[in-house]
Amino acid sequence: MFPLIKMTQEQIKNYRPVWGKFTGMTWIFGGSHRTFAIYITLDVNEEGQIALQDLLVACSPVFRGPGGLDEHFPLHERFPGEVTDWMIKRPYELVQVLGHFQACFITAQPNATHFALAELEKQEILKHLITGNDDLLQEREGSQKVHLKESRYFVDSEEGWSWIRAGEIFLVVGVSRDEHGFLSYAREQGIQVVVIAPERPSFLYANDWFVQGHGEEVLSELAAELSTY
């Protein structure tokens, strides 16, 4: 095995509820710009030692910015591309980059965005939080109404759509496109769509509201301001 990270006791305590959830990860990409699919297996022992146990075919996930894989190689490129070059000429370095990146999921801590959203829920302003992240970081900040965007809520039942209808505003943070049709549904219901992003996204409609900035900064200011009322 390839040692990566040693967790602290606090991280071990926080991670144990989701033990195993991030030790196996598959990334697959298709479309006109194609990379590979990879499957990484990490081993996490009771002492908090994280090691790379297995790596099958390699590619890159869609994570950009500081600390992202795009610092090392392009995330989307035509086959064979730069990732192939890494696999053939410097596989040891590729294992190191991908393994460390995956281990970051295990050692992640709640940030200012998690705290601000939890505060908005405590103030009874935030009715429901729909997310694709099942890392429990939001719950660790005290949020109770966190829902995963899974088919059992939006395809197999109507429960998920009722979460959207529960509010007067549909606040969107950290989204690059209306992948599941949530924004379109909110507009159809007459709910105001508000998007927070560093740059104006392409999915905005004329009647949507756009707040330019980083989510953690804008949400932190919003939570602080509303706490005075």
N, C-alpha and C positions, 0 to 999 in steps of 0.2 A: 504494500500500500504506500501511497505518496502522502506524507504528512502535510497539512495545510495550516490549520489554526488550532490554538488551544483556547477553549472558552473559559471565561471566569465563572465562579460559582453562581453569581447573579444571573449570568447568561444561561447557565445550565438549568437553573430554576425556571426561568422564563420560557426556555425552549422546550422543556420536557412535555408540556401539554400538547405540543404538536410534533412530538418525537417521530421521526421517520417521514414526515410530510414533505420535507425538502431534501431528503437524502437521495431520492430518485427523481430525476427531472428529464423530460424529453422536450426538445425544441425542434420544430419542423417549419420550414419555410418553402413556399411555392410561388407561382406567378411568373411573370416575365423575367424578373430578376431573382435568381435562385442561388441559395447556398446549400449546405448539407443539413441533414437532421442529426442531432446528437443525442446520446443517452448517457448521462453522468450518474454514477452511484457514489455517494459519500458514506463513509462509515463514521458514526458518532458513538463513542463509548461513554460509560458512566462517569469517567473523569473529565469529559468535555473535550477530548481530543478528536478533531475532525480530520479525516484522511480521505484522499481520493482512492476509492476501491476499484472502480472500473470506468472506463471511457470507451464508448463505441463511436463510431463515426463522429466528425466534428463540424460545427458551424457556429453561427453567432445569433443570440437572441436580440429582440428589438429593444435594447436598452442603450440610451444615448446620454451624452453629457459627462460631467466629471465622474470618474470611476467606472464609466460604461465601457463596453467592449469596443465601441467605435474609436476609442483612444488607441487601439492596437491594430484593428483592421476594419475594412468596410463592412457594414451590416448587410447591405444588399448589393450584390454584384452578379454578373453573369458567370455561369460555370465555365471553367474551373475556378478562376478567381484567386484572390490572395490567400484565403483560408486554406485552399488546396496546397499552396506553396508552403504554408506553415506546417501542414500535415506531413509533407514529404521531406522538407529540408530541416525543419526544427520542431519535431513533434513534442520534444520535452518541454519547450517553451509554451507550446499551445496547451498542453495539459496543465501547466502551471497557471496560465492566464484564466482558462475556463474553470479550473478547480477553485481558484481563489474567488472568482466572481460568484460561483455558486455558493461557496461557503459564506459569503456576505449575507445571503438570505437568512442563514441560521443565526448569525450574530447581530442582526439588525435590531435597532432600538427605536421606540416611538420618537417622532420628531415634532416640530412646532405645528405642523398640519394636523397630526393626530390629536394633540392637546387642544387646539382651537376647535376642532369638530366636536370633541367631547364636551367642551365648555358650551358650545351652541346647543348641544342636546340637553345639558343640565338646565339651560335657560329656557328650555321648551320651545326653542326656535327651530331647531333641526328635528324634523319628524321621523325621517328614515334615512339611512345611509346605505346606498347600493354600491358594492365594490366587487372587483375581481380579485382582490388580495385576500387570501385565506391564511395570512401569517399571524393573526390575532393581535397585531400591534395596536389596532384601534381599540379593541376590547381591553387591552392592558391599561389604556388611559381612562377607562371607565365607561366607554360607550356601551349602551345596551341594545340599541336598535340598528345593529349592523347586519346587512343581508348580502349574501353572495348572489351574483347575477347568474344563476343556474337555471337550466331548463325546467326543473321541477317547479319553479315559482312562476315562470313566464310562458311555458309551453304546456306543461301538464296541468297547470291551474291558473287562476286569475289573481292569485295572491300578490304576486310581484307588481302587477299593474296597479293594484290598489294602493301600494306604497307611493307610487308617483302621484296618484289622484289625491292623496292625503294633504298635499301642500299647495300653496298658492304660487310658489316659486320652485323651479327645478334648477338647482345649482350644479354646475358642471365644472369639475376640476380634474386635471391630469388625463384628459381624453383627446385623442387625435382624430377620431371620426365617430359617427353615430352607428357603431357596429351592430347594436342590438335593436335599434329603432326606438330607444327610450326618448330621445329628444323629439322625434317626429310625433310620438304618442302624446308627449306633454303639450306640444303645440296644438294638436287636435283637440285636447281637453281644455284649451284656453288657459293653460298654465304658462306663466312667464318663464322663459328660458334665460338663465344668466350664466355666462361662461367666463371663467377666470383662466387666463393663459398669458405667457410672456409675449406671444405674437398672435395676431388675429387669425383664428383657424378658418379653414375653407368651408366647414359645415355650418357656419353662422347664417341665419336668415335675417331679413331686413328688420323684423320686429324683435329679434333677440337682443339682449343687453350684453355688452362686452366690457369686462374689467381687465385692463392690461396690467400684468404683474405676475409675480410668482405666488402660487397658492398659499404657501406657508406664511408669507408676509401679509397678503391681503386678508386671509382668514384670521390671522392673529390680531390684526387691527380691528377687524369686524367684531370678533368676540369681545375684545377689550372695550370697544365703543358701546356695544349693546349691553354690556354688564352694568353700565352706569344708569340705565333706564329702569 
